[in-house]
Structures are given as C-alpha cells and as structure tokens.
Amino acid sequence: MYFKSRVIGQDIGLSAKEVGTNIGAIRDGEFGLTIERWGKSGSITWKVTEDPVSIAD
C-alpha cells in the first residue's frame, strides 16, 4: 500500500513534515512492517508492506 504524508497527517492532526519525522519510529519498531520512502516531489509517499511471516520448525 502507498500513503502520502499529507494524507496521514490530515487524519491524525500532524503536518506532513511531522509525519516524516515520526515515521522512523514505526519503521524501526517491531511491527511486522517494511516502510520505504518513495518520491521527493510535493509530498512524500510511503510504501508500506507487511513483512513475511516465518514459521519456526
């Protein structure tokens, strides 16, 4: 899925810049997500994918 910082910010009451600053905590946390920054024009787009689940034998 792809998300724009501006849209995320509107939904949670932050600016796009604040979203970009704080998304690192989610990216670095253990939430089972991979977050990649896409694009550098007008608004940053974030690509969010679910990490594959590994099943231990």
A tleap script that builds the chain and sets N, CA, C and O, in Angstrom:
source leaprc.protein.ff14SB
mol = sequence {
  NMET TYR PHE LYS SER ARG VAL ILE GLY GLN
  ASP ILE GLY LEU SER ALA LYS GLU VAL GLY
  THR ASN ILE GLY ALA ILE ARG ASP GLY GLU
  PHE GLY LEU THR ILE GLU ARG TRP GLY LYS
  SER GLY SER ILE THR TRP LYS VAL THR GLU
  ASP PRO VAL SER ILE ALA CASP
}
set mol.1.N position { 0.842 -1.164 0.000 }
set mol.1.CA position { 0.000 0.000 0.000 }
set mol.1.C position { 0.894 1.236 0.000 }
set mol.1.O position { 2.015 1.206 0.508 }
set mol.2.N position { 0.395 2.294 -0.562 }
set mol.2.CA position { 1.119 3.555 -0.623 }
set mol.2.C position { 0.313 4.622 0.113 }
set mol.2.O position { -0.910 4.690 -0.010 }
set mol.3.N position { 1.025 5.458 0.886 }
set mol.3.CA position { 0.380 6.519 1.644 }
set mol.3.C position { 1.157 7.817 1.484 }
set mol.3.O position { 2.387 7.801 1.437 }
set mol.4.N position { 0.463 8.922 1.402 }
set mol.4.CA position { 1.093 10.244 1.340 }
set mol.4.C position { 1.176 10.815 2.755 }
set mol.4.O position { 0.237 10.691 3.541 }
set mol.5.N position { 2.308 11.441 3.068 }
set mol.5.CA position { 2.489 12.059 4.388 }
set mol.5.C position { 1.386 13.061 4.682 }
set mol.5.O position { 0.892 13.135 5.807 }
set mol.6.N position { 1.003 13.825 3.678 }
set mol.6.CA position { -0.030 14.859 3.847 }
set mol.6.C position { -1.354 14.238 4.277 }
set mol.6.O position { -2.035 14.770 5.154 }
set mol.7.N position { -1.718 13.126 3.667 }
set mol.7.CA position { -2.986 12.467 3.972 }
set mol.7.C position { -2.952 11.849 5.373 }
set mol.7.O position { -3.915 11.962 6.131 }
set mol.8.N position { -1.840 11.200 5.708 }
set mol.8.CA position { -1.690 10.639 7.054 }
set mol.8.C position { -1.805 11.762 8.084 }
set mol.8.O position { -2.509 11.630 9.086 }
set mol.9.N position { -1.109 12.860 7.826 }
set mol.9.CA position { -1.128 13.994 8.746 }
set mol.9.C position { -2.518 14.564 8.951 }
set mol.9.O position { -2.896 14.893 10.075 }
set mol.10.N position { -3.280 14.683 7.874 }
set mol.10.CA position { -4.649 15.192 7.992 }
set mol.10.C position { -5.492 14.293 8.889 }
set mol.10.O position { -6.304 14.776 9.678 }
set mol.11.N position { -5.296 12.997 8.765 }
set mol.11.CA position { -6.081 12.046 9.554 }
set mol.11.C position { -5.726 12.051 11.032 }
set mol.11.O position { -6.583 11.785 11.875 }
set mol.12.N position { -4.456 12.355 11.362 }
set mol.12.CA position { -4.041 12.268 12.769 }
set mol.12.C position { -3.647 13.617 13.378 }
set mol.12.O position { -3.158 13.673 14.506 }
set mol.13.N position { -3.861 14.699 12.629 }
set mol.13.CA position { -3.628 16.029 13.182 }
set mol.13.C position { -2.173 16.462 13.226 }
set mol.13.O position { -1.786 17.239 14.098 }
set mol.14.N position { -1.355 15.966 12.290 }
set mol.14.CA position { 0.050 16.370 12.208 }
set mol.14.C position { 0.323 16.945 10.824 }
set mol.14.O position { -0.434 16.709 9.883 }
set mol.15.N position { 1.404 17.698 10.710 }
set mol.15.CA position { 1.828 18.174 9.394 }
set mol.15.C position { 2.529 17.029 8.667 }
set mol.15.O position { 2.925 16.042 9.288 }
set mol.16.N position { 2.680 17.165 7.355 }
set mol.16.CA position { 3.392 16.151 6.578 }
set mol.16.C position { 4.822 16.004 7.081 }
set mol.16.O position { 5.362 14.898 7.114 }
set mol.17.N position { 5.434 17.117 7.471 }
set mol.17.CA position { 6.805 17.078 7.988 }
set mol.17.C position { 6.866 16.298 9.300 }
set mol.17.O position { 7.792 15.517 9.517 }
set mol.18.N position { 5.887 16.508 10.170 }
set mol.18.CA position { 5.850 15.773 11.438 }
set mol.18.C position { 5.658 14.277 11.207 }
set mol.18.O position { 6.231 13.458 11.926 }
set mol.19.N position { 4.861 13.923 10.215 }
set mol.19.CA position { 4.673 12.507 9.883 }
set mol.19.C position { 6.008 11.912 9.456 }
set mol.19.O position { 6.391 10.838 9.919 }
set mol.20.N position { 6.719 12.616 8.565 }
set mol.20.CA position { 8.012 12.132 8.102 }
set mol.20.C position { 9.011 11.965 9.216 }
set mol.20.O position { 9.791 11.012 9.223 }
set mol.21.N position { 8.992 12.887 10.162 }
set mol.21.CA position { 9.900 12.820 11.304 }
set mol.21.C position { 9.577 11.629 12.196 }
set mol.21.O position { 10.485 10.964 12.696 }
set mol.22.N position { 8.313 11.359 12.395 }
set mol.22.CA position { 7.894 10.312 13.326 }
set mol.22.C position { 7.763 8.926 12.710 }
set mol.22.O position { 7.701 7.934 13.436 }
set mol.23.N position { 7.721 8.842 11.405 }
set mol.23.CA position { 7.542 7.528 10.778 }
set mol.23.C position { 8.744 6.623 11.019 }
set mol.23.O position { 8.628 5.399 10.941 }
set mol.24.N position { 9.890 7.217 11.309 }
set mol.24.CA position { 11.081 6.428 11.619 }
set mol.24.C position { 10.871 5.507 12.811 }
set mol.24.O position { 11.394 4.393 12.834 }
set mol.25.N position { 10.109 5.963 13.800 }
set mol.25.CA position { 9.832 5.129 14.975 }
set mol.25.C position { 9.041 3.886 14.586 }
set mol.25.O position { 9.263 2.806 15.135 }
set mol.26.N position { 8.125 4.037 13.644 }
set mol.26.CA position { 7.358 2.888 13.182 }
set mol.26.C position { 8.246 1.985 12.335 }
set mol.26.O position { 8.228 0.762 12.480 }
set mol.27.N position { 9.021 2.604 11.448 }
set mol.27.CA position { 9.908 1.840 10.563 }
set mol.27.C position { 10.927 1.041 11.363 }
set mol.27.O position { 11.241 -0.094 11.003 }
set mol.28.N position { 11.447 1.620 12.446 }
set mol.28.CA position { 12.474 0.964 13.250 }
set mol.28.C position { 11.903 0.023 14.308 }
set mol.28.O position { 12.647 -0.760 14.900 }
set mol.29.N position { 10.613 0.088 14.551 }
set mol.29.CA position { 9.983 -0.756 15.562 }
set mol.29.C position { 9.721 -2.156 15.041 }
set mol.29.O position { 9.957 -2.459 13.872 }
set mol.30.N position { 9.237 -2.982 15.914 }
set mol.30.CA position { 8.933 -4.369 15.559 }
set mol.30.C position { 7.428 -4.530 15.389 }
set mol.30.O position { 6.737 -5.076 16.249 }
set mol.31.N position { 6.941 -4.036 14.246 }
set mol.31.CA position { 5.512 -4.066 13.961 }
set mol.31.C position { 5.177 -4.991 12.805 }
set mol.31.O position { 4.016 -5.104 12.412 }
set mol.32.N position { 6.207 -5.663 12.251 }
set mol.32.CA position { 5.971 -6.553 11.124 }
set mol.32.C position { 5.713 -5.808 9.826 }
set mol.32.O position { 5.055 -6.328 8.925 }
set mol.33.N position { 6.240 -4.573 9.728 }
set mol.33.CA position { 6.042 -3.760 8.535 }
set mol.33.C position { 7.378 -3.319 7.962 }
set mol.33.O position { 8.346 -3.112 8.693 }
set mol.34.N position { 7.416 -3.179 6.650 }
set mol.34.CA position { 8.538 -2.550 5.981 }
set mol.34.C position { 8.019 -1.249 5.399 }
set mol.34.O position { 7.026 -1.242 4.671 }
set mol.35.N position { 8.686 -0.148 5.716 }
set mol.35.CA position { 8.259 1.164 5.244 }
set mol.35.C position { 9.385 1.777 4.438 }
set mol.35.O position { 10.498 1.948 4.936 }
set mol.36.N position { 9.089 2.108 3.180 }
set mol.36.CA position { 10.071 2.694 2.288 }
set mol.36.C position { 9.590 4.063 1.821 }
set mol.36.O position { 8.407 4.259 1.545 }
set mol.37.N position { 10.518 4.999 1.739 }
set mol.37.CA position { 10.194 6.339 1.249 }
set mol.37.C position { 10.223 6.323 -0.278 }
set mol.37.O position { 11.178 5.839 -0.884 }
set mol.38.N position { 9.173 6.855 -0.886 }
set mol.38.CA position { 9.064 6.912 -2.334 }
set mol.38.C position { 8.781 8.350 -2.743 }
set mol.38.O position { 7.911 9.002 -2.165 }
set mol.39.N position { 9.501 8.841 -3.725 }
set mol.39.CA position { 9.230 10.162 -4.286 }
set mol.39.C position { 9.770 11.297 -3.449 }
set mol.39.O position { 9.885 11.195 -2.228 }
set mol.40.N position { 10.100 12.385 -4.130 }
set mol.40.CA position { 10.636 13.561 -3.449 }
set mol.40.C position { 9.934 14.837 -3.899 }
set mol.40.O position { 10.336 15.931 -3.501 }
set mol.41.N position { 8.914 14.721 -4.702 }
set mol.41.CA position { 8.192 15.900 -5.142 }
set mol.41.C position { 7.168 16.296 -4.095 }
set mol.41.O position { 7.018 15.605 -3.087 }
set mol.42.N position { 6.486 17.356 -4.308 }
set mol.42.CA position { 5.470 17.928 -3.433 }
set mol.42.C position { 5.171 17.247 -2.119 }
set mol.42.O position { 5.199 17.894 -1.072 }
set mol.43.N position { 4.889 15.982 -2.144 }
set mol.43.CA position { 4.517 15.251 -0.937 }
set mol.43.C position { 5.190 13.881 -0.957 }
set mol.43.O position { 5.202 13.200 -1.982 }
set mol.44.N position { 5.744 13.490 0.171 }
set mol.44.CA position { 6.408 12.198 0.260 }
set mol.44.C position { 5.367 11.083 0.269 }
set mol.44.O position { 4.336 11.182 0.934 }
set mol.45.N position { 5.652 10.044 -0.465 }
set mol.45.CA position { 4.816 8.846 -0.474 }
set mol.45.C position { 5.569 7.745 0.246 }
set mol.45.O position { 6.770 7.569 0.040 }
set mol.46.N position { 4.866 7.006 1.090 }
set mol.46.CA position { 5.454 5.897 1.843 }
set mol.46.C position { 4.867 4.606 1.322 }
set mol.46.O position { 3.649 4.463 1.219 }
set mol.47.N position { 5.745 3.655 0.989 }
set mol.47.CA position { 5.302 2.317 0.603 }
set mol.47.C position { 5.362 1.451 1.854 }
set mol.47.O position { 6.421 1.292 2.461 }
set mol.48.N position { 4.223 0.897 2.229 }
set mol.48.CA position { 4.131 0.083 3.445 }
set mol.48.C position { 3.737 -1.332 3.042 }
set mol.48.O position { 2.708 -1.552 2.403 }
set mol.49.N position { 4.582 -2.287 3.431 }
set mol.49.CA position { 4.290 -3.691 3.150 }
set mol.49.C position { 4.425 -4.499 4.433 }
set mol.49.O position { 5.198 -4.158 5.328 }
set mol.50.N position { 3.672 -5.548 4.496 }
set mol.50.CA position { 3.737 -6.449 5.651 }
set mol.50.C position { 4.902 -7.396 5.452 }
set mol.50.O position { 5.065 -7.973 4.376 }
set mol.51.N position { 5.713 -7.557 6.485 }
set mol.51.CA position { 6.829 -8.491 6.425 }
set mol.51.C position { 6.302 -9.914 6.338 }
set mol.51.O position { 5.288 -10.247 6.953 }
set mol.52.N position { 6.997 -10.759 5.567 }
set mol.52.CA position { 6.569 -12.164 5.514 }
set mol.52.C position { 6.706 -12.812 6.882 }
set mol.52.O position { 7.639 -12.518 7.629 }
set mol.53.N position { 5.790 -13.674 7.196 }
set mol.53.CA position { 5.812 -14.390 8.469 }
set mol.53.C position { 6.653 -15.637 8.297 }
set mol.53.O position { 6.425 -16.435 7.387 }
set mol.54.N position { 7.627 -15.797 9.176 }
set mol.54.CA position { 8.419 -17.019 9.121 }
set mol.54.C position { 7.926 -17.972 10.209 }
set mol.54.O position { 7.694 -17.573 11.350 }
set mol.55.N position { 7.778 -19.205 9.837 }
set mol.55.CA position { 7.293 -20.209 10.793 }
set mol.55.C position { 8.501 -21.071 11.209 }
set mol.55.O position { 9.118 -21.748 10.387 }
set mol.56.N position { 8.804 -21.019 12.478 }
set mol.56.CA position { 9.919 -21.816 13.000 }
set mol.56.C position { 9.478 -23.276 13.132 }
set mol.56.O position { 8.370 -23.574 13.577 }
set mol.57.N position { 10.367 -24.158 12.738 }
set mol.57.CA position { 10.034 -25.595 12.835 }
set mol.57.C position { 10.132 -26.055 14.258 }
set mol.57.O position { 9.891 -27.228 14.546 }
savepdb mol mol.pdb
quit
